[in-house]
Amino acid sequence: MNKVHYNVSGIQNANVKTQLRNALNKIDGISMVNVDAARSSVEVGYNEQTNESVIKSCIENVGCKID
């Protein structure tokens, strides 16, 4: 399993945190999602069924910005 960590701005409340986690969990190949609003970070575990560009697009589509 590959892991990637992003510093993300825009996780201003529990609603956004839940939306982000749910959106990432819908992507085939993602096995672990950890959204830390206090640290403004997202950690994702994934396999070869997906890639970082798909993960980044998903984060941005929710309305967050990767720093």
C-alpha positions as CSV (number, residue, x, y, z in Angstrom):
1,M,0.0,0.0,0.0
2,N,1.2,3.5,-0.9
3,K,0.6,6.4,1.5
4,V,0.5,10.1,0.7
5,H,0.1,13.1,3.0
6,Y,-1.1,16.5,2.1
7,N,-1.4,19.8,4.0
8,V,-4.8,21.1,3.0
9,S,-6.6,24.4,3.7
10,G,-10.4,24.7,3.7
11,I,-11.3,22.0,6.3
12,Q,-13.1,24.6,8.4
13,N,-15.7,22.4,10.1
14,A,-16.9,18.8,10.7
15,N,-19.2,18.9,7.6
16,V,-16.2,19.5,5.3
17,K,-14.1,16.9,7.1
18,T,-16.9,14.3,6.6
19,Q,-17.5,15.3,2.9
20,L,-13.8,15.0,2.2
21,R,-13.5,11.6,3.9
22,N,-16.6,10.2,2.2
23,A,-15.5,11.5,-1.2
24,L,-12.0,9.9,-0.9
25,N,-13.5,6.6,0.4
26,K,-15.6,6.3,-2.8
27,I,-12.5,6.1,-5.0
28,D,-11.5,2.5,-6.0
29,G,-8.1,1.6,-4.5
30,I,-8.2,3.8,-1.4
31,S,-8.0,1.7,1.7
32,M,-7.3,4.3,4.4
33,V,-8.3,8.0,4.9
34,N,-7.3,10.1,7.9
35,V,-8.5,13.7,7.8
36,D,-7.1,15.9,10.7
37,A,-8.9,19.2,10.7
38,A,-6.8,20.6,13.6
39,R,-3.6,20.1,11.6
40,S,-5.2,20.8,8.3
41,S,-3.9,17.5,6.9
42,V,-5.1,14.5,4.9
43,E,-3.4,11.1,4.8
44,V,-4.5,8.6,2.3
45,G,-3.5,4.9,1.8
46,Y,-4.0,3.6,-1.7
47,N,-3.0,0.8,-4.1
48,E,-2.4,0.6,-7.8
49,Q,-6.1,1.0,-8.7
50,T,-5.7,4.8,-8.2
51,N,-3.0,7.5,-8.2
52,E,-2.1,10.8,-6.7
53,S,-3.7,12.9,-9.4
54,V,-7.1,11.3,-8.8
55,I,-6.7,11.9,-5.0
56,K,-5.7,15.5,-5.5
57,S,-8.6,16.2,-7.8
58,C,-11.0,14.7,-5.3
59,I,-9.7,16.9,-2.5
60,E,-10.0,20.0,-4.7
61,N,-13.5,19.0,-5.9
62,V,-14.7,19.0,-2.3
63,G,-13.6,22.7,-2.1
64,C,-10.3,22.3,-0.2
65,K,-6.9,23.5,-1.4
66,I,-3.7,21.5,-1.3
67,D,-0.9,23.8,0.2
